[in-house]
Protein backbone atom coordinates (compact mmCIF):
# COMPACT_ATOMS: atom_id res chain seq x y z
CA UNK A 1 0.00 0.00 0.00
CA UNK A 2 1.36 3.41 -0.98
CA UNK A 3 1.42 6.03 1.77
CA UNK A 4 1.24 9.73 1.00
CA UNK A 5 2.45 12.96 2.58
CA UNK A 6 0.96 16.42 2.30
CA UNK A 7 3.03 19.25 0.84
CA UNK A 8 1.99 22.89 0.99
CA UNK A 9 2.99 25.32 -1.75
CA UNK A 10 2.45 29.07 -1.97
CA UNK A 11 -0.78 30.04 -3.72
CA UNK A 12 1.11 31.85 -6.50
CA UNK A 13 2.92 28.65 -7.45
CA UNK A 14 -0.40 26.79 -7.47
CA UNK A 15 -1.84 29.40 -9.81
CA UNK A 16 1.17 29.10 -12.12
CA UNK A 17 0.65 25.33 -12.21
CA UNK A 18 -3.04 25.84 -12.95
CA UNK A 19 -2.21 28.02 -15.96
CA UNK A 20 -0.18 25.30 -17.67
CA UNK A 21 -1.70 22.12 -16.21
CA UNK A 22 -3.92 20.91 -19.04
CA UNK A 23 -1.77 22.38 -21.82
CA UNK A 24 1.10 20.27 -20.51
CA UNK A 25 -1.09 17.14 -20.43
CA UNK A 26 -1.64 16.81 -16.69
CA UNK A 27 -5.06 16.14 -15.19
CA UNK A 28 -4.35 17.51 -11.70
CA UNK A 29 -1.95 19.59 -9.64
CA UNK A 30 -0.91 16.43 -7.80
CA UNK A 31 0.02 14.68 -11.04
CA UNK A 32 2.03 17.73 -12.18
CA UNK A 33 3.87 18.06 -8.86
CA UNK A 34 4.66 14.33 -8.61
CA UNK A 35 6.12 14.36 -12.12
CA UNK A 36 8.16 17.50 -11.42
CA UNK A 37 9.56 15.97 -8.23
CA UNK A 38 10.38 12.68 -9.99
CA UNK A 39 12.24 14.53 -12.73
CA UNK A 40 14.22 16.59 -10.23
CA UNK A 41 15.11 13.49 -8.21
CA UNK A 42 16.30 11.74 -11.39
CA UNK A 43 18.49 14.74 -12.19
CA UNK A 44 20.05 14.71 -8.72
CA UNK A 45 20.57 10.94 -8.84
CA UNK A 46 22.34 11.27 -12.21
CA UNK A 47 24.60 13.99 -10.78
CA UNK A 48 25.45 11.88 -7.74
CA UNK A 49 26.53 9.04 -10.04
CA UNK A 50 29.11 11.30 -11.70
CA UNK A 51 32.57 11.75 -10.17
CA UNK A 52 32.92 15.06 -8.31
CA UNK A 53 35.29 16.55 -10.89
CA UNK A 54 32.86 15.80 -13.73
CA UNK A 55 30.08 17.63 -11.86
CA UNK A 56 32.25 20.72 -11.52
CA UNK A 57 33.35 20.62 -15.16
CA UNK A 58 29.75 20.37 -16.34
CA UNK A 59 28.65 23.24 -14.09
CA UNK A 60 26.21 21.00 -12.22
CA UNK A 61 25.13 21.86 -8.74
CA UNK A 62 25.31 19.09 -6.18
C-alpha positions, 0 to 999 in steps of 0.5 A: 500500500502506498502512503502519501504525505501532504506538501503545501505550496504558496498560492502563486505557485499553485496558480502558475501550475493551474495556468499550464496544467492541461496544456502540458497534459496533466489532469491535476496539480498532484500529477504535475507536482509528482512528475516535477519531483520525480524529474528533479530526483532523477536529475540529482541521482544522475549527478550523484553518479558522476565523479565530483570533478565531472560535476564541476566541469559540467557546471552542475550543482550538487 
